Amino acid sequence: MRYSIINVLKQGLAGQKGWQAAWRDATPKPQYDVVIVGGGGHGLATAYYLAKLHGITNVAVLEKGWIGSGNTGRNTTIVRSNYLLPGNEPFYEHSLKLWEGMSRDLNFNVMFSQRGVLNLCHSDAQRDAYARRGNAMLMMGADAELLDADQVRRMVRGLDFQNPRFPITGGLLQRRGGTARHDAVAWGYARAASELGVDIIQNCEVTGFVRDDDRITAVETSRGRIAAGKVGLAVAGHSSLLAEMAGIRLPIESHVLQAFVSEGLKPWIDTVVTFGAGHFYISQSDKGGLVFGGDIDGYASYAQRGNLPVVEHVAAGAVALFPALGRVRLLRSWGGVMDMTPDGSPIIGKLPIGNLYMTGGWCYGGFKATPASGWCLAHTIANDAPHALNEAMSLERFARGRAIDERGAGPRPNLH
């Protein structure tokens, strides 16, 4: 059933009894052309673009829990393409363009709000660095505006311009950036993929792989063995665990990233703001709560919860920028498992086993990359070769010394 104003009115008059299930809760078949492990945004997007763009519909998406139960539902929903390097800026700009047409494409409102993303700068040197980044963005087809302190003051209320430690000297603004509804993204891709014939299989945990020489022939799951022509991994922080089952060691560490939401407030901030002197970012949800986050917990972990020192660190960043937040109560927090690579950039492409592919190593950038990640992995699986957008994101780059180190932190996964 197509969602439209006409059907909304019809169902309203009919007591809302005629709606169909958003997607089929499929039973596993014995064999598929492609099996995607991971029922989050990236895995579902991969299945959707395989079916829509490449005509490959004999596809299964295996999710050990329910759709969207992993990192897709555990993030701060920020969408942007304000990157510097040619190895990643075109990719994220392509992703942003897919975001701009996603609701119409999927016939599902993902609540993408282009409210802008503003990165604050606090010194002349940082302003120069932002100017360089903005020029690089413009040269690669994205939008960017360098603002001075007065323009920032007019745009965002409540910032502390009198703070002697962190003087605000301006900011880099990408107006096309913003936020989206994380659950809606997973639901929209699941529904659209199911309509094209993809099997969405929930409560189906992958427990191993059947390997014949240099190929995977089947996937062992909690619901039985499933034969597969090709296998794609889209499991975020658990990428290294799944790859290890296939006999591959990935250069990935898993860390917890906490996110927070405050009590509901009246409309208070209408854009996304990031702290240039510390790792802190904030926006306001449609429900009224302020959504914010900061650094990962520094130790490796697969737990979806964090510790109090990071809560204190993030709260300090919030109050340093917006003193009025000192009186706001924290409502809840949650944790996502971040797959951190040595250069802070993702891995999208073929793995050393012939028919095994992956998208992972997203560090902090997984949600905004959802559509382009699926788009590129689908192309790579269908053609057994990367697209130009993800060619630089291969696993081999670490052996060849071709890192995409956007932050310049060196080969330390926990620093990216």
C-alpha positions in Angstrom: 0.0 0.0 0.0 1.4 3.4 -1.0 1.4 6.1 1.6 -0.4 9.2 0.5 -2.8 11.8 1.8 -5.6 10.1 0.0 -4.9 6.8 1.8 -4.5 8.6 5.1 -8.0 10.1 4.7 -9.5 6.8 3.6 -8.0 4.9 6.5 -9.2 7.6 8.9 -12.8 7.1 7.7 -12.4 3.3 7.9 -11.2 3.3 11.5 -7.5 2.7 10.6 -8.3 -1.0 9.9 -7.0 -1.4 6.4 -3.3 -0.7 6.8 -0.9 -3.4 5.7 2.2 -4.5 7.6 5.1 -2.3 6.6 7.2 -5.2 5.6 7.0 -9.0 5.4 8.4 -10.9 8.4 9.9 -13.6 6.2 10.8 -17.2 7.0 14.4 -18.0 5.8 14.6 -19.8 2.4 17.3 -22.5 1.9 19.3 -20.3 -0.5 19.7 -16.7 -1.6 21.8 -15.0 -4.2 22.9 -12.4 -1.6 22.7 -12.6 2.2 23.2 -9.3 4.1 24.1 -9.7 7.7 22.8 -6.8 9.8 19.3 -5.3 9.8 20.2 -1.7 10.5 20.2 1.2 8.2 23.3 0.1 6.2 22.2 -3.5 5.7 18.7 -2.5 4.7 19.9 0.2 2.4 22.3 -2.3 0.7 19.4 -4.7 0.1 17.2 -2.0 -1.2 19.7 -0.7 -3.7 20.6 -4.2 -4.8 17.0 -4.8 -5.7 16.2 -1.3 -7.1 19.3 -0.4 -9.0 20.8 -3.9 -9.9 17.7 -6.1 -10.2 19.0 -8.5 -7.5 15.9 -9.4 -5.5 16.7 -12.9 -4.2 18.2 -11.2 -1.1 17.9 -11.9 2.6 18.6 -9.4 5.4 19.5 -11.2 8.6 19.0 -9.4 11.9 19.7 -11.0 15.3 17.2 -8.8 17.1 14.5 -6.6 15.6 14.9 -4.1 12.8 16.8 -1.0 14.0 17.7 -2.5 17.3 21.4 -1.7 16.9 23.3 1.5 16.2 20.6 2.8 13.9 18.4 3.5 17.0 21.4 4.6 19.1 22.8 7.7 17.7 22.3 11.5 17.6 20.8 11.5 14.0 23.1 14.2 12.5 23.4 14.3 8.7 26.2 16.3 7.1 28.9 16.3 4.4 31.4 18.7 5.7 34.6 16.7 5.1 38.0 17.8 3.8 39.7 15.0 1.9 39.0 13.8 -1.6 38.8 10.2 -0.3 35.7 10.9 1.7 34.0 14.3 0.9 32.5 13.1 -2.5 31.2 10.0 -0.7 29.4 12.0 2.0 28.1 14.6 -0.4 26.6 11.8 -2.4 25.0 10.5 0.8 23.6 13.9 1.5 22.0 14.1 -1.9 20.4 10.7 -1.3 19.1 12.0 2.0 17.5 14.9 0.2 15.4 12.6 -1.9 15.0 9.7 0.5 11.5 10.3 1.8 10.1 10.5 -1.8 12.2 7.6 -3.0 11.1 5.3 -0.2 7.5 6.7 0.1 8.2 7.0 3.8 8.7 10.2 5.8 12.2 9.9 7.4 11.8 13.3 8.9 14.9 14.7 7.3 15.2 18.3 8.6 17.8 20.5 6.8 18.2 22.8 9.8 22.0 23.3 9.1 25.1 22.1 10.9 27.3 24.8 12.5 30.9 24.0 13.6 32.1 26.7 16.0 35.7 27.9 15.9 37.6 29.4 18.9 40.8 30.7 17.5 42.3 32.4 14.4 44.2 29.1 13.6 41.0 27.1 13.8 39.2 29.7 11.6 41.9 29.3 9.0 41.5 25.5 9.1 37.7 25.9 8.7 38.3 28.2 5.7 40.4 25.5 4.1 37.8 22.9 4.8 35.0 25.0 3.5 36.9 25.7 0.3 37.6 22.0 -0.2 33.9 21.3 0.3 32.9 23.9 -2.3 35.5 22.6 -4.8 34.0 19.1 -4.4 30.4 20.2 -4.9 29.1 20.6 -1.4 27.9 23.9 0.2 29.8 25.8 2.9 29.7 29.2 4.5 32.3 30.7 6.8 30.6 32.9 9.5 32.2 35.5 11.7 31.3 36.0 15.4 28.5 38.4 14.8 26.8 36.1 12.3 27.1 33.2 14.7 25.6 35.4 17.5 22.6 36.3 15.3 22.1 32.7 14.3 22.3 30.9 17.7 20.9 32.2 21.0 22.4 31.4 24.3 26.1 30.9 23.3 28.6 32.2 25.8 30.6 34.8 23.9 32.2 36.0 27.1 34.0 32.8 28.0 37.7 33.7 28.2 38.8 30.0 27.7 36.7 29.4 24.6 36.1 32.6 22.7 33.8 32.1 19.7 35.5 33.6 16.7 33.1 32.3 14.0 32.0 29.0 12.5 31.7 26.9 9.4 28.0 26.4 8.4 26.6 23.8 6.1 23.0 24.8 5.6 22.0 21.5 3.8 23.0 19.4 6.8 20.6 18.6 9.6 18.9 15.7 11.3 16.6 12.8 10.5 14.5 10.3 12.4 16.7 7.2 13.0 13.9 4.7 13.4 12.1 6.0 10.3 15.2 5.4 8.2 15.4 1.7 9.1 11.6 1.3 8.7 11.6 3.1 5.4 14.4 1.0 3.9 12.9 -2.2 5.3 9.5 -1.5 3.8 10.9 -0.4 0.4 13.2 -3.4 0.2 10.4 -5.8 1.2 8.2 -4.4 -1.5 10.9 -5.3 -4.1 11.1 -8.9 -2.9 13.8 -8.8 -0.3 13.3 -11.1 2.7 13.6 -9.3 6.0 14.4 -12.0 8.6 14.4 -10.9 12.3 15.5 -12.8 15.3 18.1 -14.6 13.2 21.6 -14.5 14.7 24.5 -15.5 12.5 26.7 -18.0 14.4 29.2 -18.9 11.7 30.1 -19.3 8.1 30.6 -22.4 5.9 33.7 -21.8 3.9 35.0 -23.8 0.9 38.6 -22.7 0.1 38.3 -19.0 -0.7 34.5 -18.7 -0.8 31.7 -18.6 1.7 29.0 -21.1 0.7 26.5 -20.8 3.5 25.7 -18.9 6.7 25.0 -20.7 9.9 22.2 -19.0 11.9 20.0 -19.6 14.9 17.3 -20.4 12.4 19.3 -22.9 10.4 21.9 -23.0 7.6 21.3 -20.6 4.7 23.2 -21.0 1.4 24.5 -17.8 -0.1 26.1 -16.8 -3.4 27.5 -13.7 -1.9 27.6 -12.3 1.7 27.7 -8.7 2.8 28.5 -7.7 6.4 26.8 -4.5 7.8 27.1 -5.1 11.5 28.8 -1.9 12.8 30.6 -2.5 16.1 30.4 -6.2 15.7 32.2 -6.2 12.3 35.4 -7.7 13.7 33.5 -10.5 15.5 31.7 -11.6 12.3 34.8 -11.3 10.2 36.7 -13.4 12.7 34.1 -16.2 12.2 35.1 -16.2 8.5 38.8 -16.3 9.4 39.6 -12.6 8.8 41.1 -10.2 11.3 40.0 -6.6 10.8 41.8 -3.5 12.0 38.8 -2.4 14.0 38.4 -1.6 17.7 34.9 -1.4 19.2 34.2 1.4 21.7 31.0 2.7 23.4 29.7 6.1 22.3 27.1 7.6 24.7 24.3 9.9 23.6 22.0 11.9 25.8 18.6 13.6 25.7 17.3 16.3 28.1 13.8 16.9 29.4 11.5 18.4 26.9 11.8 22.2 26.3 10.1 24.8 24.2 11.8 25.4 20.8 15.2 26.5 21.9 17.8 25.7 19.2 16.9 25.3 15.5 20.2 24.1 14.2 23.0 21.6 15.0 25.9 23.1 16.8 29.3 21.5 17.5 31.9 22.7 20.0 35.2 23.5 18.3 37.3 23.4 21.4 36.0 20.0 22.7 34.0 17.1 21.4 30.4 18.1 22.0 27.4 18.5 19.6 23.8 19.4 20.3 20.5 19.7 18.4 16.8 19.6 19.4 14.5 16.7 18.7 10.9 17.1 17.4 9.7 16.0 20.9 11.5 19.0 22.5 14.4 17.2 24.1 17.9 18.4 23.5 20.0 15.6 22.0 23.8 15.8 22.5 26.9 13.7 22.7 30.7 13.8 22.8 33.7 11.4 22.9 33.7 7.7 23.0 34.6 5.8 26.2 38.3 5.2 25.8 38.3 1.5 26.5 37.2 -1.3 24.1 33.8 -2.7 24.8 30.8 -4.3 23.2 28.4 -3.0 25.9 25.6 -0.7 24.9 26.1 1.5 27.9 28.8 3.8 29.2 30.3 5.3 32.3 29.9 8.5 34.4 33.2 10.2 33.5 31.9 10.7 29.9 28.6 12.0 31.2 30.5 14.6 33.2 32.7 15.4 30.2 29.8 16.0 27.8 27.9 18.0 30.4 30.9 20.3 30.9 31.1 20.9 27.2 27.3 21.7 27.1 27.6 24.3 30.0 30.8 25.8 28.5 28.9 26.6 25.3 25.5 27.3 26.7 25.5 28.3 30.4 21.7 28.1 30.6 21.9 24.4 30.2 23.2 24.1 33.8 19.6 24.1 35.0 18.3 21.5 32.5 17.8 18.0 33.7 19.2 15.0 31.9 16.3 12.6 31.0 18.1 9.5 29.6 21.2 8.2 27.9 22.1 5.3 25.7 25.2 3.8 24.1 26.1 2.6 20.7 29.0 0.3 19.8 31.4 2.2 17.5 33.7 0.3 15.1 36.8 2.5 15.1 39.4 2.2 12.4 43.1 3.3 12.5 42.4 6.3 10.3 38.8 7.2 11.3 37.4 6.4 7.9 35.2 3.4 6.9 35.8 0.2 5.1 33.5 -0.5 2.2 34.4 -3.2 -0.3 35.6 -6.7 -0.9 37.3 -8.8 1.8 40.1 -11.3 1.2 37.5 -14.1 0.8 36.1 -14.2 -2.7 32.4 -13.6 -2.2 32.5 -11.7 1.1 32.0 -7.9 1.3 31.5 -5.4 4.1 30.6 -1.9 5.2 32.0 -1.0 8.6 34.5 1.0 10.5 32.2 4.0 10.7 33.6 5.5 13.9 31.3 8.5 14.5 30.0 8.8 11.0 27.7 5.9 10.4 24.2 7.4 10.5 24.8 10.2 8.0 26.5 7.7 5.6 23.6 5.2 5.7 22.3 5.8 2.1 25.7 6.1 0.4 27.0 3.1 2.3 24.2 0.9 1.1 24.4 2.4 -2.4 28.2 1.7 -2.7 28.1 -1.7 -1.1 25.3 -2.8 -3.4 27.3 -1.6 -6.4 30.4 -3.5 -5.1 28.4 -6.7 -4.5 26.6 -6.5 -7.9 29.7 -5.8 -9.9 32.4 -7.5 -7.7 34.3 -4.2 -7.9 34.0 -0.9 -6.0 32.4 2.3 -7.2 34.7 5.4 -7.6 33.0 6.8 -4.4 34.3 3.9 -2.2 37.4 2.8 -4.1 39.6 4.6 -1.6 37.8 3.0 1.3 39.2 -0.6 0.7 40.6 -2.7 3.4 43.9 -2.8 1.5 44.6 0.9 2.1 46.0 0.1 5.5 48.6 -2.3 4.0 49.4 0.2 1.2 49.8 3.3 3.5 46.9 5.1 1.9 45.1 6.2 5.0 42.1 8.6 4.9 43.0 10.4 8.1 40.5 13.3 8.2 41.3 14.2 11.8 45.1 13.8 11.5 45.2 11.7 14.7 47.5 8.9 13.3 47.0 5.2 13.6 45.1 5.2 16.9 41.5 4.0 16.5 40.4 5.4 19.9 41.6 8.9 19.0 39.3 9.2 15.9 
